[in-house]
Amino acid sequence: MDFIGPLIGGVGLFFVPTVLLMLVFGVLWGSFAGAMPGFNQTLAVGIVLPFTFALGPIEAIAFLVSISVGVSFGNSIPAILVGIPGNASAVLTAIDGHALHKQGKSGLALGVAYFGAVAGQFVSTFFFVFMVVPLSQLAYVFLAPELFALTLMGMTAIISLTGKNVLKGLVAAGIGVTLTIIGPDPIGAVQRFSFGMPEMRGGLQIVPITLGLVAFSEILRAGRQAHDWQGMVSNFSAKFPAWRELRRTIPSVLGGTVIGSFIGSIPGMGGTPAAAVSYQQAKLISKRPEEFGKGSIEGVAANEAAQNAAQAGEMVPTLGLGLPGSDSMVLLLAALTIHGLVPGPLLIRETPEMLNAAVAGLMGGTLLVALIGWRISSLLLKAVLLDRRIVLTFAMGLMIIGVYALRQSLFDLYVMLGCGLLGYFMSRYGYSTAAAAIAVVLGGLSEQYLRQGLNLARNDWGAFLSRPITLTLLIIAMLILAYGIWTTVKLGRSPKAALADVAESGPDA
């Protein structure tokens, strides 16, 4: 297996002017977006996604991946300076980093976060290549039945791992699949549910739907929150820490990188659980465990290395199997689809330049953060103090312009706005927008592979289901779903069990 080729190819793209330019823009935009509390990676990618369709596939993928790198680095800045994380994975950084900031050690906290982020991203790039290349070898054994089982397993995994109620996850996925069956069927091109509307005869476009469900709904949700950041930031000292202080954090950084890479590669997990596990591991091996929660640089380093390494981990199932590892990876799959590329094991084998582009985004973004990240930390203090109402209004305007520019279609705008309202109320009542968006991306492919697989098996369900890999993947999907249902039932019974224990123990307990 050729592991060196993608690394050399990715580095070679640094010298392509258009790719380098997009890498710079991606890191700068991602860092700015990450520094805005509540302005998460999904929103940062979603806003610029429509504009990438004017780019070539290589430039688009490198740009979107470098945005993820920038966001993962930038979200530690508000966590440290104002104690409010840019996203959920930076919560533990907010605890220890902000404690250091209040102790007058702002430079130390930001420097450790910078060191952990760069090290985690850089090392995890190699993990990404060593994991994703073997997956591409599965292209020979994955025909339509296996691809159907794989897409079904991907949807099942996300349904079961996102949210506390798997039944709500199933409903959310059902909403997504329902949106995909509008328009011509994938085999006979027979019209379905177009209701005589010319705009719906070709089906609903993936980008307006996914942007509405995942990104526009996030703008609506964030718009309901109002914070005044003025006065929350004390004196800012931008003195970079000495090497002897950074050296202390190396075991935590290495542990966080390994944990983040592996946990991030599990669809539905991502940076938040990776950061939590890494933080706990760092506390167990630390010689100063009493500092954790009160201003531990080891805790900051472990958390930042893990959540940054998880970015590369999430791309393993996304590019290798076509299974998105997070909300932002759903948008990456949407970009691939619009550029005419089919996600899955065939992607890397038939278009190896896409793997090179992903490596360029990861490694190039990391090198740029290493070169300018410390300066960005100093400058983005001003971004933290911006009024979020202005930022969110600007983001909404960019998204509307981008979606309209994609096909010059007002109907696409209506679809995005409608799906944004739908996604807002789904989130409000506990229905996973990620499950719905993933069902939109994978649902159409799943139907296509099912129909093609049945044709291959001459409409014999026994022959279709008896294929070894297909059967194995379907069994795994059912086990994942059963686990999600069991977890839901267990969580539902916990309050009742607690009340029963109180009743049995009596009022004196």
N, C-alpha and C positions, 0 to 999 in steps of 0.2 A: 504494500500500500504506500502511495506517495504522500508523505506528510510534509515534506519540505517544499514541494511545488506550490501549494496554496500560500505558504508563508512568503516565498520569493515573489510569487505573483502579486500578493497584496502589497508588499513593499514596493514593487515596481510601479504600482498605481500611484504612489506618492509623487512620481515625476510626471504624471499626466496633469497639465495645468487645471483642467476643468474639475478633476477629482480633488486635487489639492485645495482648490478654491471652495468646493462644497464641504470639505472636511473642516476648513477654518470657520465657515459660516455655521456649520452644524454644531461645533463645540461652543462657539460664542452664544448662539441662540439657546442651546441646551443649558449652558451654565447660567444664563440670565433667567430662563424659565425655572430651573431648579432652585434658584435663590428666592423665588417668589413663593411664600407659604401658601400651600393649597394648589399651586400651579404644577401639577404632577407631570410625569413622563408621558402618559397617554395624551394629555392635553397638548403638550409641547409638540409631539409627533403629529397629532391630529390636525393642528392648525396649519402646518406647512405641507401636509400630505398632498392636497390637490395641486400644489405648485410643482411637485416632483414629476408630474406626468409630462411636463414640457422638457424634462431631462432624459438622457439615456438611462437604461436600466442600471448600469454600473454606477453612474453618478448618483442616481436616486437611492440605491441601497446603501452606498457608502455614506451619503448625507444623513439618511434616517438612522443608521447605526451610530454615527458620530454624535447625533443629538442625544441618544440614550446615554452615551458616555458622558457628555456634558451635564445632563440632568443629574446623573448619579453623583457626580462631583459637586455640583452646585447646591444640591439640597442640604448639604451639611452646614452651609453658611448661615442661613436663618436659624437652624437648630442651635448653633453655637452662640450667635450674637443676640438673638431675641428669645431663645428657648422654645421656639415653635418650629417643628420639623417641616421641611419642604414636602415630604410625603411620609407614609407610615413606616417605611424601612429606616428612617432617620430618627425615630423616636428615642432610641437609646443614646444616640449621639447628642440629642437635645438634653438628656439628663446629665451626662458627665461633661459634655462640651460646654454647656451653659454654666455649669458649676465652676469650671475653670475660668470662664469669661468673667464671672462675678468675683473671682479671686484675683482678677487683674492679669490673668494668663491667657489672654485672647490669642496672641500670636502662637503660643504653645499649642492650644487646642486646634487652631486652624492649620498649623504646620503638620501636626500629627494626622489630621483628617486628610490633608493633601497627600502625605506620604502613603497612608493606607489606601487611598483611592487609586493612586498611580500604580502602586505595587500590585494591588488586587486585580486591576484591569489588565495590566501587562501580562502577568503570569497566566491569568485565566484565558487569554487569547490562544495560548498554546494548548491548553486543555480543550478549548473549543475545536481546534483543528484535529487533535488526536481522537476526539469523540465523534465528530461529524463525518470524517472520511470513511471509517468502517461502515457507517450507516448507508453511505452511498452505494456500497457493494450489494445492498439488498435489492437493487433495481432489477437484477436478473430474475429473482424469485417472486417479485411483487407484480402480479397481474391484477385485473379489475376486481376479482373477489377479495384478494388480500388488501387492496387499497380501500375497498368499501369497509372491511372490518377495521382497518387502521383509522379511517376518518370517524367511524362510529366510536371506537375506543377513545379517540381524542375528545369528542363531544362528551362522552360519558365521564371521562376523567375530570374535565373542567366543571361539569355539572356537580359532581360529587365533592370536589375540593374547594369550590367557591360558595361561600355562604354557609349558614348553619342549618338550612332546611333544604334537603335534596329534592323534595317535592316541588318547592318553589323554583329550584334550579331546572327541573324538568319542564315546568310551565314556561320558564324563560326561554329555554331551548326550543320549545314548541312554537313560541312566538317567532323566533328567528327562522325556523324551518318553514313556517307558514309564509313568511315574506319571500322565501326563495322559490316557492312554487307558482308565483305570479309570472305569467308570460309563457313562452313556448317550452314544452317538455324537452329534455335533452336528447331524446332519440328520434321521435317522430315529428318534432316541431309543432305539435298540436297546441293551439292557444288555450290557456287556462286562466281563469279569474282576471281577465283584462277588462271586463265590464264595458266593453265597447270603447274604451279610451285609447286613442292612438299612442299616447305616451307610455302605456303599460303593456303594449303588445310585445315589446322586446324584453319585458321584465324590468324589475327595479335594479338600479345600479348598486353594486356592493359598497362603493365609497360613501355616497350620501347616507346609506343606512348605517354603516359601522361608525362613521363620524358622528351621526346624530345620537346613536345609542350610547357610545362610549365617551366622546369628547364634548359634544354640545350639551349633553345632559349634565356633564361635570361643570360647565360654565354656569348653567342655571342653578346647580346646587351651590357652587361657590359664591354666586351672586347674592345668596340669602344670608351670607355671613359677613359681618362688618367688624373690622378691627382697626384700631388706630395704633400704628407702630411707632409713632412719634413718642419720644421719651422712654421707650423700652430699651434702647441701646445706650449703654454707658460708654466710658472712654474706651477707644479702640486702639490697641497696641499691636502693630503689625511686625513684631520682631520674630524672625524665623527661629525655631528652636535649634539648639546645638545638637551635633551628631550623637553625643552621649545620651541625650534624652530620647532621640529617635531609635537608637540601638536597643533600648529597653523594650520597644514595641515589636521587634522583629518576630518573636514567637507568636504573638497575637495576630500579626499581619499574615503570616504563613498559614496559621490555623484557619483564619477567616477566609483566606483565598481558597483553600481546599474545600471547606464546608460550603462556601457560597457557590463555587462552581458546581458541586454535585447536587446540592439542593435546588439551585436555580435551574438545573436541567430536567427537573421533574415538572411536567406540565401542571399548572395551577398553583405551584408553590411560590417561586419568585424570591425577591430580596428580603421581604419582611421576616418570614420564618428563618431564612438563612442568617440574617443579622441576629435574631434572638438566640439561635443555637450557638453561633460563633461567640456571642457575648458571654454566654454561660460557660463555654469551653475556656475562654480566656480567663474568666474568674477562677476556674478550677486550677489552672496551672500557674496563676500569678503568685508572686511572693508578697504582693500587697493587696490581697482580696478586700481588705477593709476600705480601700479607696473607691471601689466600684459603687456608683450611685452618688458619690460625693465629689467626683472630679478625677477620674482615672483616665490617664492617657492610653493605657492598654485597652480599656473598654472602648474608647473612641476609635482606636486603630483597628480593633477586631471588627467592630460594627461597620466601619467604612470599607475595609477590605472585603468583607462578606457581601455587602449590598452591591458593590461595584463588580465583584467577580460574578455575581449572579446574573449580570447582564449578558456575559458571554455564555453562561450556562443556559439561559433561556433560549438562546439562538440554536442550541444543539437540536432539540426536537422540532423547532420551527423550520429550520432549513433542511435538516436530515430526514424528518418524517412528515413534515407538513402539519405538525401539531403545535399551535401557538402556545408558548409558555406563559404569556401574560397578555393584558389588554393591549399594550403597545405592540406586541408581536402579532396580534390580530391585524393591526393596521399595516405592519410590514408585509404580511401575507396578502392583504388587499392590494398593496402596491405591486407585488409580484404578479398578482392575477391581472391587474389592469395592463401591465406591460407584456401580457401574453405568455407568462411563465406559469407552469403548473406546479404547485408546492408538493413535496414528497420525495421519496428516494430517487426518482428520476431527475430531479432538478439539478443536483450537483454533478451527476454523471453526464447529462446532456449539455448543461451550461456551466462548466467549471468556473467561468469568469464571475458568476454570482458569488461563489465561495471566496474568490479573490477580493471581490468588492466588500464582502462582509469583514474579511480580515483587515482590509485597508481601513474600514470604518472603525474597527475595534483598536487596532494597533496605531493607526494614524491619529485617531482621536486621543488615545492615551498619551502619545508623544507630544501632541499639542498641549494637552493639559499639563504635562511635565514641564513644558517650556514656558507657558504663560499662566498656569493655574494659580500660582502664588499672587501674581499681579491681579488676576481676576478676583481673587478673594478680597483684596483691598478695595477694588473698584466697586464690587457688587454690594458693598455696604449701603450705597445709595439706592440700589435697586430694592433692597429689603425695606427701605423706608417709603417706597412709592405707594400711592393710594391704589389699592387693588381694584377699586371700581373703574378707574381709568384703564388699568391693565386688562381687565376682563372684557370691557367694552371694545378695546382695541383687538383682543383675541377673537371676539365674536365677529367683528367686522372682517378680519382677515379670513376667517373660516367661510363666511358667506361669499366673499369675493372669490375665494379659491374654488369652492364647489360650483359656482356659476361659470367660472372661466373654464372648467373642465369640459363642458359640452355646450356652453351658452344656453343652458336650459333652466327656466324658472321652475319646471316640474321637479328637477333634482333638488332645488332649494326647498320646495314644499316637503319633499320626502325627508330631507335632513331635519327640518324644523319639526315635522311631525314625529320622527323617530327620536328627536331630542326631548320632546315633551313626554313621549312614551318612556324613554330611558330614565327621565327624572322621576316619574311616578313609580317606575319599577324599583329604582334605588331606594326611594322613600319608604316603600312597603316591603323591602327585603328580597326583591327578585333580582337576580344577578344579571346586570347588563353585559358582563363579560360572557356569560353562557349564551345569551341571545346573539351577541355579535359573532361569537365563534360558530354558532349554529348557522348564521348567515353565510359565513365564509366556507364552512365545511359541508353545509346541508346540500347545496347544489351539486358539489362534487360527490357526495355520498350517494345521491340519487342516480347520478350518471354512472358511477362505478357499479352500483347495484344492478341497473338495467343491462349494462355491458356484461357484467359477470353472469347474469342469468342467460343472456344470449350465448355466452361462451359455454355454459353448462347445458344448453338446449332446454332452458326453462325447468331443469331438474334441480329442485331445492336440495335433494339429497347429495347430488354431485357437487353442488355449490358449497354446502356446509361441511362436506367431508374432506375438503382440502386441508391439509395439516396446519398450515400457517393461518389460514382463515379461521378455522375452528379454534385454534389457540388464542388468537386475538379476540374473538367473540367471547370466549370464556373469561378472559381477563377483563373485558369490558363489563360483563355481567357481575364479576366479583367486585369490581370497583363500585358499580352501582349498588350492589348489596351492602358493601361497606358504608357507602353514603347513607343508605336507608337506615342501617343499624345505628349509625352515629346520630341521625336525626331522632330516632325513637329514643335512644339513650338520653339525649339532651332534653327531650320532651318529658321524660319521666323523672328527671332529676329534681325539679321543684316539688313534684308530688311525693317523691321519696323523702325529701327533707321535711315536708309537712307531716308525713306519717311518723318520722322519727321524733319530731317535736311532740306529737300527740301521745306517742307511747311513753316518752320520758316524763310527761306530766309537767305541770306549771312550775315545779321547783327546779327543773333541770337548768 
